[in-house]
Amino acid sequence: MAAAAASHLNLDALREVLECPICMESFTEEQLRPKLLHCGHTICRQCLEKLLASSINGVRCPFCSKITRITSLSQLTDNLTVLKIIDTAGLSEAVGLLMCRACGRRLPRQFCRSCGVVLCEPCREADHQPPSHCTLPVKEAAEERRRDFGEKLARLRELMGELQRRKVALEGVSKDLQARYKAVLQEYGHEERRVQEELARSRKFFTGSLAEVEKSNSQVVEEQSYLLNIAEVQAVSRCDYFLAKIKQADVALLEETADEEEPELTASLPRELTLQDVELLKVGHVGPLQIGQAVKKPRTVNMEDSWAMEAAASAASTSVTFREMDMSPEEVVASPRASPAKQRGAETAASIQQCLFLKKMGAKGSTPGMFNLPVSLYVTGQGEVLVADRGNYRIQVFTRKGFLKEIRRSPSGIDSFVLSFLGADLPNLTPLSVAMNCHGLIGVTDSYDNSLKVYTLDGHCVACHRSQLSKPWGITALPSGQFVVTDVEGGKLWCFTVDRGAGVVKYSCLCSAVRPKFVTCDAEGTVYFTQGLGLNLENRQNEHHLEGGFSIGSVGPDGQLGRQISHFFSENEDFRCIAGMFSGISCL
């Protein structure tokens, strides 16, 4: 905060107010106390003593030559405005940052390029003389630094424009690829319908051939059946004849001649039938039928070429062409059993992790298992899901089967008893973020009283910490079991050690940041957090909204700051800082 305030102060104006114009020393509350002459100019007490000792009737102002007739310095009043500025704690710290880095008593006028520090004139003359040191006025050094930053800013803006053009070209390439995919799929559908028509004609021809065979065999069978029927009638007739003979009288039966020949009834029946046997002879398709193959042809698009930018809508990094399969028997026999399209689909599915919708939990409402403004969630190692339900003032716990329990602010305590007795509303738990550590303790940042609360899974509150926290927001749990909380308004990341029985046993500042908000950590304990360059604090929902850009910083569990990962800015926002440099953060 002090560094930010110091960067906006006018050095020349500050020098005129806080520096004695005679000895060029900064005013103090003791020996260099600012005294106000009758003419309105301010001189330090030490210089006034020298002027008063060398004069008789009073002190002549070295600037306007007006005489202030005094015999003692006690007759002059102090410049209360300057003293008030010196006494102001925040400005005093800011002024201290602007003083000479060597003596810390005078405002700097020179910059040592060799050492990288700002110096006053006496310190430069004493310890920073050429040729071992290269010094120049502060204004010239600042202008030179601004020119360097301006050149970097121009290059970054040019790079952003180039990135935007590449994004537009990439979008054109993506649209062209989608159009090509659709066209190839339509062509495949057309070929598939053609094959289906061919199959229908083939089936018609096959059924016709089968009907002819069936007709031929039916004729043979019917002819044989006709002959069998004739033989059967003849056999029945002969049976009736012999029955009549058996019933005749003995004399009549014996008088008839018995040399009648017996006719051969089965002589006209063929011993063999000539039929047409039928079987299916597969033609060509030993493996599965393939309509076609998707053939890849490499096609390179130069993203830096202006012509390629304009023709990006018709270019593709990998074009896909549909090729109809040749259905000749030789190639079909040589083709693999499995479809190449299915093989490629399986390979693609194996190489890309697909996200599948599994289950929906809850809906808008206030009953258990329902939500009203859920703002944060945390998944434990056992698969339990903790949801910060801010609108319903609770933490809800879900398992794979559904709702398990809810955690609310405990109504116990003398304050809650008094409020309930007086009919006032009891304090609520208004969670902003939730996390669980390896010991099974649930940490919650509560915006109702700007505190950190720690609960057990049974809903028992074991700790409530408000000290040093201005606006706690994000929370995460380190592998060691400690909780890390971001303080948006305080500009710090706090590390808390919580005991199930004793509460918060230790807390310390992990690092400083520019309005840190969201936070998480990895398995090694490295903490990653977002920090905003500007936030809008005045809105209806009392939420913090980022304006301009923000970055993602990192810090180790030992407090060692890591590299700034990324930087984002809105379209109409100028760069507020140079990439890799942040207030309070030293990036590698």
Secondary structure, DSSP 8 states (H G I E B T S, - for coil): -HHHHHHTS-HHHHHHHHB-TTT--B--SSTT-EEE-TTS-EEEHHHHHHHHHT-SS-EE-TTT--EE--SSGGGSEE-HHHHHHHH-HHHHHHHHHHS-TTTSSS---EEETTTTEEE-HHHHHHH--TTT--EEEHHHHHHHHHHHHHHHHHHHHHHHHHHHHHHHHHHHHHHHHHHHHHHHHHHHHHHHHHHHHHHHHHHHHHHHHHHHHHHHHHHHHHHHHHHHHHHHHHHHHHHHHHHHHHHS-HHHHHHS--------TTTTS-S------------S--S----EEEEEEE----TT-HHHHHTGGG--SEEEEEEE----HHHHHHS-SS-HHHHHHHHHHHHS-----------BSSSTT-BSSEEEEEE-TTS-EEEEETTTTEEEEEETTEEEEEE-----SHHHHHHHHHT-------EEEEEE-TTS-EEEEETTTTEEEEE-TTS-EEEEE-TT-SSEEEEEE-TTS-EEEEETTTTEEEEEEEETTTEEEEEEEEEE-SSEEEEEE-TT--EEEEEES-EE--STT---EE-S-EEEEEE-TTS-B-----EE--TT---SS-TTEETTEE--
